[in-house]
């Protein structure tokens, strides 16, 4: 992936839209990866993930969450219809399993 542009798709993936470069509130980054600071295992939605895939502890979220930046994966998973589908695709992209 081009390190200067977080939205540049890696080889073999379709390019993402240049206009969508912000968080889409899809919840995949809160459901797919493990978050040790919250004792959240891989593939399990964060217990702080509320309605509309919004963080219930946003103002006091841990550094790992604060430091996460949207990238091309967001454009790949956000259009999927459910949180489960988005998390599964996120995990698939990163080779972390076949989903939740």
GIWOSUL-V232126 format. One record per helix or strand of 3 or more residues. SS is the DSSP state (@ for helix, = for strand). FROM is the first residue (numbers start at 1). LEN is the number of residues. If there is no record, write none. Layout:
[[SS & FROM & LEN] [SS & FROM & LEN]]
This chain:
[[@ & 28 & 4] [@ & 36 & 3] [@ & 51 & 3] [@ & 58 & 3] [@ & 63 & 5] [@ & 72 & 6] [@ & 83 & 11]]
